[in-house]
Amino acid sequence: MSTLTTAPSALRRREIIAALRNGTVPRRGVEVLASGLDRYVSALDEELDHAAQGFGVIKAVRGDYGGGKTFFARWLEHRAMQRGFAVAEVQISETETPLHQMGTVYRRAMEALRTAEWEEGAFRNLVGRWFFSLEEEVLLNPEIARDDAKAVTAATGELLERRLARVGATQGAFAAALRECHRARVEGDHAVADGLLAWLMGQPNVGASVKRAAGIKGEIDHETAGAFLRGMLVLLSQSGRKGLLLVLDEAETIQRMRSDVRERSLNALRQLIDDIASNHYPGLYLLLTGTPPFFEGPQGIKRLPPLAQRLHEDFAGDPRFDNPRAAQVRLLPFDRARMMEVGRRVRDLYPAKDLPRMQRMVDDALLGALADKVTGALGGKVGVAPRLFLKKLVGSILDRVDAFEDFDPRLHADLTVATAEMSADEASAAGVVRDADALSAVEGLTLDDPAEPAS
């Protein structure tokens, strides 16, 4: 019987299980499932501490599809929030979040911003807390009467300007919008205050009247996004945050973009990395995830040699001795032992009505049989199997053992792996689907019959 390292609430357990049932990485709670990541802990904690001291940090993580890159990112997000960081995860996409449009990347990051206190609405809450801390500091001045709203507002605005002096030198609109937002909040003009907060988050289509109130124009674009990100880092620091962990996930999608978009995206990434290295973003920890072809293939970072040089790491040696402090690290392939360990943790995490019965019915032998069956259906490639393994474990076995007293997974479990439930990357990596017409289900599997690798 495995033992969970933490005791998540019933609500958190259901949230984790629901994500696995849907074949996705849980947004929260991944720390209770983490396996094989101990080798990175010391280096990552050192890097978070370095960022907390006001420096920029760059980290690239490579791994095959299904190798746990998103899981790794969310595990690091958890560690960062526990150390006082804000975090934001942005999925790179040609249509929704193209990397060459940093204004859009900034907007997505502010929309996704999270802290240990706030899973939703963190940007607005942080600004509100910052305003409150400024007001409290102003009210310590005996020359300012607490009941003189105009004096308090004016003094707070002046203090705000001084605190954002570093940002105002290059992007005065950020400070101007915050100052007017504070005035509007004090005076109860919620339409202007909310509109300016939306504008500061990079939201488009903010009304002209709202922007006129602060003397600002236009929207946050590729050119101004960097200054606004610096402003946000200052605001985070002055609100008691250690820094910001920004995750740019699925960078490999850049390879599939049009050539002109790909080139601009790679150049934007190179510029961002250079700016972080030059400490233009103190307190920013950038985590970039991608597949090996993105780092080594002809359509990836090698198309821009300066970028490839900045992220280069030699992985020719024994992976056991990879340098965890390097700018680029690789995730070791998932193996059967790790799959079994995660399976045990999921079983013990499941909010079962009768946990002892669940553990008897879903023992190590059954978990091993399921691991072998799913791996066999995916051409014997263990590294591709974890997502489907966990999806099958929850949906086909744990749910039914919990719901039906007479359900015996050894007799009744349906472990058919259909191509329809595989992602394109899984099917391609496993060699299950070879053309558009090969969309039939893989041969049904039972726990009594040996699985045959896909041809």
C-alpha positions in Angstrom: 0.0 0.0 0.0 1.4 3.4 -1.0 1.3 6.4 1.3 0.5 9.9 0.0 3.0 12.6 1.0 0.3 15.0 1.8 -3.4 14.9 2.7 -5.4 16.8 0.1 -9.0 17.7 0.9 -11.8 15.7 -0.5 -12.6 18.6 -3.0 -9.0 18.6 -4.2 -9.0 14.8 -4.6 -12.1 14.9 -6.7 -10.6 17.7 -8.8 -7.5 15.7 -9.4 -9.4 12.5 -10.3 -11.7 14.4 -12.6 -8.8 15.7 -14.6 -7.2 12.2 -14.9 -10.6 10.8 -15.9 -10.7 13.3 -18.8 -7.1 12.5 -19.8 -5.6 15.9 -18.7 -3.0 17.1 -16.2 -4.6 18.4 -13.0 -4.4 22.1 -12.7 -3.7 21.7 -8.9 -2.5 18.9 -6.7 0.1 17.4 -9.0 2.6 17.4 -6.1 0.8 14.3 -4.6 1.4 12.4 -7.9 4.9 13.5 -8.6 7.3 10.6 -9.3 10.9 10.7 -10.5 11.4 14.5 -10.0 13.5 14.5 -6.9 16.7 14.9 -9.0 15.6 18.4 -10.0 14.4 19.7 -6.6 17.7 21.2 -5.3 18.6 23.0 -8.5 15.1 24.4 -9.1 14.8 25.6 -5.5 18.1 27.4 -5.9 16.9 29.0 -9.1 13.7 30.1 -7.4 15.7 31.6 -4.6 17.9 33.4 -7.2 14.8 34.9 -8.8 13.5 35.9 -5.4 16.7 38.0 -4.9 15.8 40.1 -8.0 17.4 38.2 -10.8 16.0 36.7 -14.0 16.1 32.9 -14.5 15.7 30.9 -17.8 15.0 27.2 -17.9 14.1 25.0 -20.8 12.6 21.5 -20.3 12.6 19.0 -23.0 10.7 15.7 -23.2 8.9 13.5 -25.7 5.2 13.7 -26.0 3.7 12.1 -22.9 6.9 12.5 -21.1 5.5 14.8 -18.4 6.4 18.3 -19.5 3.1 19.9 -18.5 3.1 17.9 -15.3 6.6 19.1 -14.6 5.6 22.7 -15.2 2.6 22.4 -12.8 4.7 20.7 -10.2 7.1 23.6 -10.4 4.2 26.1 -10.3 3.1 24.5 -7.0 6.7 24.8 -5.5 6.9 28.4 -6.7 3.6 29.4 -5.1 4.6 27.7 -1.9 7.7 29.9 -1.9 5.7 33.1 -2.4 5.7 33.5 -6.2 2.9 34.3 -8.5 2.6 31.9 -11.5 1.2 32.1 -15.0 1.0 29.3 -17.5 0.6 30.2 -21.2 0.0 27.6 -23.9 1.8 28.6 -27.2 -0.6 28.5 -30.1 -0.5 29.8 -33.7 -4.0 31.2 -33.5 -4.7 31.9 -29.8 -1.2 32.8 -28.4 1.4 33.3 -31.1 4.8 33.9 -29.4 5.7 36.7 -31.8 2.8 38.8 -30.4 4.1 39.5 -26.9 1.1 41.7 -26.2 -1.1 38.6 -26.5 1.3 36.5 -24.4 1.2 39.2 -21.7 -2.6 39.2 -21.8 -2.8 35.5 -21.5 -0.3 35.5 -18.6 -2.3 38.1 -16.7 -5.5 36.2 -17.3 -3.9 33.0 -16.0 -2.1 34.7 -13.1 -2.4 32.7 -9.8 -1.0 32.9 -6.3 -1.3 30.7 -3.3 -4.3 32.8 -2.1 -6.1 33.3 -5.4 -6.7 30.7 -8.1 -8.9 33.2 -10.0 -8.8 37.0 -10.3 -5.2 37.2 -8.9 -4.3 40.3 -11.0 -7.2 42.3 -9.7 -6.7 41.1 -6.1 -3.0 41.9 -6.2 -3.7 45.5 -7.5 -6.3 46.0 -4.8 -3.9 44.8 -2.1 -1.2 47.0 -3.4 -3.5 50.1 -3.3 -4.4 49.2 0.3 -0.7 48.9 1.3 0.0 52.3 -0.3 -2.9 53.9 1.5 -1.8 52.4 4.9 1.7 53.8 4.4 0.3 57.3 3.5 -1.9 57.3 6.6 1.1 56.8 8.8 2.0 60.4 8.0 0.5 62.5 10.8 0.1 65.5 8.5 -2.5 63.7 6.4 -6.0 63.4 8.0 -7.7 60.0 7.6 -11.0 61.7 6.7 -9.5 63.9 4.0 -10.2 61.7 1.0 -8.7 64.1 -1.5 -5.5 64.4 0.4 -5.2 60.7 0.9 -5.9 60.0 -2.8 -3.3 62.6 -3.9 -0.6 61.4 -1.5 -1.3 57.8 -2.5 -0.9 58.8 -6.2 2.4 60.5 -5.5 3.6 57.5 -3.6 2.5 55.2 -6.4 4.5 57.3 -8.9 7.6 57.0 -6.8 7.2 53.3 -6.4 6.8 52.9 -10.2 9.5 55.3 -11.1 11.6 52.6 -12.8 8.7 51.6 -15.0 7.5 55.1 -15.6 10.8 56.1 -17.2 10.1 53.7 -20.1 6.3 53.2 -20.0 4.5 56.0 -18.2 1.1 54.7 -19.3 1.4 51.8 -16.8 1.8 54.2 -13.8 -0.8 56.6 -15.2 -3.4 53.9 -15.5 -2.8 52.6 -12.0 -3.0 56.1 -10.6 -6.3 56.9 -12.3 -7.6 53.4 -11.3 -6.9 54.2 -7.7 -8.7 57.5 -7.9 -11.7 56.0 -9.6 -11.9 53.3 -6.9 -11.8 55.9 -4.1 -14.5 57.9 -5.8 -16.7 54.9 -6.5 -16.3 55.2 -10.3 -16.3 51.4 -10.8 -16.7 51.5 -14.5 -13.5 53.5 -15.0 -11.6 51.4 -12.3 -12.6 48.1 -13.8 -12.0 49.3 -17.4 -8.4 50.4 -16.5 -7.7 47.1 -14.7 -8.8 45.4 -17.9 -6.6 47.6 -20.0 -3.6 46.9 -17.6 -4.2 43.2 -18.2 -3.9 43.7 -21.9 -7.6 43.3 -22.7 -8.6 44.8 -26.1 -11.7 46.9 -26.7 -11.5 49.0 -23.6 -13.7 52.1 -24.1 -12.1 55.3 -25.3 -13.7 57.3 -22.4 -12.0 55.0 -19.9 -8.6 55.5 -21.5 -9.2 59.3 -21.7 -9.7 59.4 -18.0 -6.1 58.3 -17.5 -4.7 60.1 -20.5 -3.7 56.9 -22.2 -4.2 55.7 -25.8 -4.2 52.5 -27.8 -3.7 48.9 -26.4 -0.8 46.9 -25.1 1.1 45.5 -28.1 4.3 43.7 -28.9 6.4 46.8 -28.3 4.9 47.9 -25.0 4.3 44.4 -23.4 7.8 44.2 -22.1 7.5 47.4 -20.1 4.1 46.4 -18.7 5.6 43.0 -17.6 8.3 44.9 -15.8 5.7 47.0 -14.2 3.8 43.9 -13.1 7.1 42.5 -11.5 7.5 45.7 -9.5 3.9 45.6 -8.4 4.3 41.9 -7.4 7.5 42.7 -5.4 5.8 45.6 -3.6 2.8 43.3 -2.8 5.0 40.8 -1.0 5.5 38.4 -3.9 8.9 36.8 -4.4 8.6 37.0 -8.2 6.8 35.5 -11.2 7.1 32.1 -12.7 6.0 32.3 -16.3 5.5 29.0 -18.1 5.5 29.0 -21.9 4.2 25.5 -22.6 4.2 23.5 -25.8 6.8 25.7 -27.6 7.1 22.9 -30.2 4.0 24.3 -31.9 6.2 27.0 -33.3 7.6 24.3 -35.7 4.1 23.9 -37.3 3.6 27.6 -38.0 4.0 29.4 -41.3 7.7 30.1 -42.0 7.3 33.9 -41.5 5.4 33.4 -38.2 7.9 30.8 -37.1 10.9 33.1 -37.7 9.3 36.0 -35.8 8.3 33.7 -32.9 11.9 32.4 -32.6 13.3 35.9 -32.7 10.8 37.0 -30.1 11.9 34.1 -27.8 15.5 35.0 -28.4 14.9 38.7 -27.4 12.9 37.6 -24.3 15.8 35.3 -23.2 18.4 38.1 -23.8 16.3 40.6 -21.8 16.0 38.2 -18.9 19.7 37.4 -19.0 20.4 41.2 -19.0 18.1 41.4 -15.9 15.5 43.6 -17.5 12.9 41.5 -15.7 14.1 41.1 -12.1 12.2 38.4 -10.3 11.1 36.6 -13.5 11.6 32.8 -13.8 10.9 31.7 -17.4 10.1 28.0 -17.9 10.0 26.9 -21.6 8.8 23.4 -22.5 9.2 21.6 -25.8 9.9 18.3 -27.5 13.4 17.2 -28.6 12.7 18.1 -32.2 12.0 21.7 -31.2 15.5 21.9 -29.6 17.3 19.8 -32.2 15.2 19.6 -35.4 15.5 21.8 -38.5 12.3 23.7 -37.9 13.0 24.5 -34.2 15.5 26.7 -32.4 18.3 25.7 -34.8 16.8 28.0 -37.4 18.0 30.8 -35.3 21.6 30.0 -34.2 21.8 32.7 -31.5 18.8 31.2 -29.8 20.1 27.6 -30.2 23.4 28.7 -28.6 21.7 30.2 -25.6 19.7 27.0 -24.9 22.3 24.5 -26.0 23.1 21.5 -23.7 25.0 18.4 -24.6 23.0 15.3 -23.8 25.4 12.8 -25.3 26.3 11.3 -21.9 24.6 9.1 -19.4 21.3 10.7 -18.5 21.8 9.8 -14.9 24.5 12.5 -14.8 22.6 15.3 -16.6 23.3 18.7 -15.0 20.0 19.9 -13.3 21.4 23.4 -13.2 21.8 23.7 -16.9 19.7 26.1 -18.9 18.1 23.1 -20.7 17.2 19.9 -18.9 15.6 16.7 -20.2 13.0 14.6 -18.6 13.9 11.0 -18.3 11.5 8.7 -20.1 8.6 7.3 -18.1 9.2 3.6 -17.3 7.0 0.9 -15.9 8.2 1.3 -12.3 7.2 5.0 -12.3 3.9 4.2 -13.9 3.2 1.7 -11.2 4.1 4.2 -8.5 1.8 6.8 -9.9 -1.0 4.2 -10.3 -0.7 3.4 -6.6 -0.9 7.0 -5.7 -4.0 7.6 -7.8 -5.7 4.5 -6.4 -5.0 5.7 -2.8 -6.0 9.2 -3.7 -9.3 8.2 -5.2 -12.2 9.3 -2.9 -13.7 5.8 -2.6 -16.6 4.9 -0.4 -14.7 1.8 0.7 -11.0 2.4 0.4 -9.9 -1.0 1.9 -12.0 -2.8 -0.8 -10.6 -0.5 -3.5 -7.1 -1.4 -2.5 -7.9 -5.1 -2.4 -9.6 -5.1 -5.8 -7.0 -2.8 -7.5 -3.8 -4.4 -6.2 -0.3 -4.2 -7.6 -0.9 -7.2 -9.8 -3.9 -5.5 -11.4 -2.1 -2.2 -11.9 0.8 -4.1 -13.5 -1.5 -5.9 -15.9 -3.2 -2.6 -16.8 0.2 -1.0 -17.4 1.3 -3.8 -19.7 -2.0 -3.8 -21.6 -2.1 -0.1 -22.3 1.6 -0.1 -23.2 1.1 -3.0 -25.5 -1.7 -1.2 -27.3 0.7 1.7 -27.9 3.3 -0.3 -29.5 5.2 -1.1 -26.4 6.2 2.5 -25.9 6.0 3.1 -22.1 6.8 6.8 -22.5 3.7 7.4 -24.5 1.4 5.4 -22.1 0.9 7.4 -18.9 -2.0 9.6 -19.9 -4.1 6.7 -21.3 -3.0 4.5 -18.4 -4.3 6.9 -15.9 -7.4 7.6 -17.9 -8.2 3.9 -18.1 -7.3 3.4 -14.5 -9.8 6.0 -13.3 -12.6 5.6 -15.8 -12.6 1.9 -16.5 -11.5 0.5 -13.1 -11.6 2.8 -10.1 -14.9 4.5 -10.9 -16.6 1.1 -11.5 -15.1 -0.6 -8.4 -16.4 2.3 -6.4 -19.9 2.4 -8.0 -20.7 -1.3 -8.2 -20.2 -3.8 -5.4 -20.1 -6.8 -7.7 -17.7 -5.3 -10.2 -14.6 -7.3 -10.6 -12.0 -5.5 -12.8 -10.4 -8.8 -13.7 -13.7 -10.1 -15.2 -15.6 -7.0 -16.2 -13.1 -4.3 -17.1 -13.3 -3.1 -20.8 -9.8 -2.0 -21.7 -10.3 -1.3 -25.4 -8.0 1.5 -26.5 -9.6 3.2 -29.4 -7.8 5.5 -31.8 -10.5 8.1 -31.2 -9.3 8.6 -27.6 -5.7 9.0 -28.7 -4.3 12.4 -29.5 -2.7 12.8 -32.9 0.8 12.9 -31.2 0.1 9.7 -29.2 -1.2 7.8 -32.3 1.8 9.0 -34.4 4.4 8.2 -31.7 2.8 4.7 -31.1 2.4 3.9 -34.8 -1.2 3.0 -34.3 -2.7 5.2 -37.0 -0.8 5.3 -40.2 -3.2 7.2 -42.4 -6.5 9.1 -42.3 -8.5 6.0 -43.0 -7.1 3.9 -40.2 -9.5 5.1 -37.6 -10.7 1.8 -36.2 -10.3 0.7 -32.6 -7.3 -1.3 -31.5 -8.2 -4.9 -30.8 -10.0 -5.2 -27.5 -7.9 -6.2 -24.5 -8.8 -8.2 -21.4 -6.8 -8.7 -18.3 -6.5 -12.4 -19.1 -5.1 -12.2 -22.7 -1.6 -11.0 -23.6 -1.4 -7.7 -25.3 0.1 -7.7 -28.8 2.2 -4.7 -29.8 0.6 -2.6 -32.6 2.1 -3.4 -36.0 
